[in-house]
Every structure is written in C-alpha cells, then in structure tokens.
C-alpha cells in the first residue's frame, strides 16, 4: 500500500476533489478501471468523483477513499488541510466522517 497526503479538499464544477500534497503517480490514471466513477486529475493532482447523483459530499469523499484503497493507495490528511469552495455543512460532515474513520 502506498500512502499519499491529501492537502486540500475542494469542489470544482460540482466535483469533489481530494488534492494531493505531491504530484501523485502516473499509474493513478488507471483508477477509472475500477468502474466506480473515480478518476485521477493530473492537472490538479487529485482524485475526483464524476458521478455524484444522489450522493452527499461526505458520501463522495468516503467513496473516493474506498476506491483508492482498492488500488493500493492509502490517503492520509495533511495537518494543514485546506478547504476550497466546500459549504460549511459539508465541511463539518466530512470532518466528522474523517475523524471517525481510519483513512
């Protein structure tokens, strides 16, 4: 299992992005093969979920974390985690969810 640090959680064009501290790995582009609507965005160095119909942002975050684990990438949160364009309610819900789970 390879560990990556999430430095920012942001919403862009209604897509939730978990942005990495580093540049990631070229092999991350293959995460789409899991057929779970999670993709690697090489420009943003982030994992994102494209199909969000009916899911809350905390659910999407949990989904991304689950799929990255499936492909051998464990995500950990930066001590200096930044938030971008995330509504306060969603930020609170995601924070509570992440506090309860071992990423």
C-alpha positions in Angstrom: 0.0 0.0 0.0 1.3 3.4 -1.0 0.4 6.4 1.1 -0.4 9.9 -0.3 -1.2 13.0 1.7 -4.3 15.0 1.0 -3.6 18.7 1.3 -6.8 20.1 0.0 -10.5 19.1 -0.3 -12.3 21.2 -2.8 -15.4 21.4 -5.0 -14.9 22.4 -8.6 -17.8 22.3 -11.1 -19.8 20.1 -8.7 -17.0 17.6 -8.5 -15.3 16.8 -5.2 -11.5 16.7 -5.5 -9.1 15.2 -2.9 -5.9 17.1 -3.9 -2.6 15.5 -3.1 0.4 17.2 -1.5 2.7 15.7 -4.1 2.2 15.2 -7.8 1.0 11.7 -7.4 1.9 8.8 -9.8 1.2 8.4 -13.5 -0.3 5.0 -12.7 -3.2 6.7 -10.8 -4.8 7.4 -14.2 -5.8 3.7 -14.3 -8.1 4.1 -11.3 -11.0 4.5 -13.8 -10.7 0.8 -14.5 -12.4 0.1 -11.2 -15.6 1.4 -12.9 -16.7 3.3 -9.8 -16.7 6.9 -11.3 -13.4 7.8 -9.6 -10.8 9.4 -11.7 -7.3 10.9 -11.5 -7.0 14.6 -12.5 -3.3 15.0 -13.4 -3.6 18.8 -13.7 -5.0 19.2 -10.1 -3.1 16.2 -8.7 -6.4 15.0 -7.3 -8.7 12.1 -7.2 -12.3 13.1 -8.1 -15.7 11.5 -8.5 -17.7 12.4 -11.6 -21.0 10.7 -11.0 -22.4 12.2 -7.9 -26.1 11.8 -8.5 -27.9 11.4 -5.2 -24.8 11.3 -3.0 -23.8 13.9 -0.4 -20.2 15.3 -0.4 -19.3 13.2 2.6 -20.5 10.1 0.8 -18.5 11.0 -2.2 -15.4 11.6 -0.1 -15.9 8.2 1.6 -16.4 6.6 -1.9 -13.1 8.1 -3.2 -11.2 6.9 -0.2 -12.6 3.4 -0.6 -11.7 3.1 -4.3 -8.2 4.5 -3.8 -7.6 1.8 -1.2 -8.8 -0.8 -3.6 -6.0 0.2 -6.0 -3.3 0.3 -3.3 -3.3 4.0 -2.4 -3.9 4.9 1.2 -4.8 8.6 1.8 -3.8 10.5 4.9 -4.8 14.0 5.7 -2.3 16.9 6.0 -2.1 18.6 9.3 -2.6 21.8 7.3 -5.6 20.6 5.3 -7.2 23.3 3.2 -10.8 23.6 2.0 -11.9 25.1 -1.3 -15.5 26.0 -2.1 -16.9 23.4 0.3 -20.1 24.6 2.1 -19.8 24.8 5.9 -22.3 22.0 6.5 -20.5 19.6 4.1 -17.1 20.6 5.6 -18.4 19.8 9.1 -19.9 16.4 7.9 -16.7 15.4 6.1 -14.6 16.4 9.1 -16.7 14.3 11.4 -16.7 11.4 9.0 -12.9 11.5 8.6 -12.4 11.8 12.4 -14.3 8.6 12.9 -12.7 6.6 10.1 -9.1 5.5 9.8 -8.2 6.6 6.3 
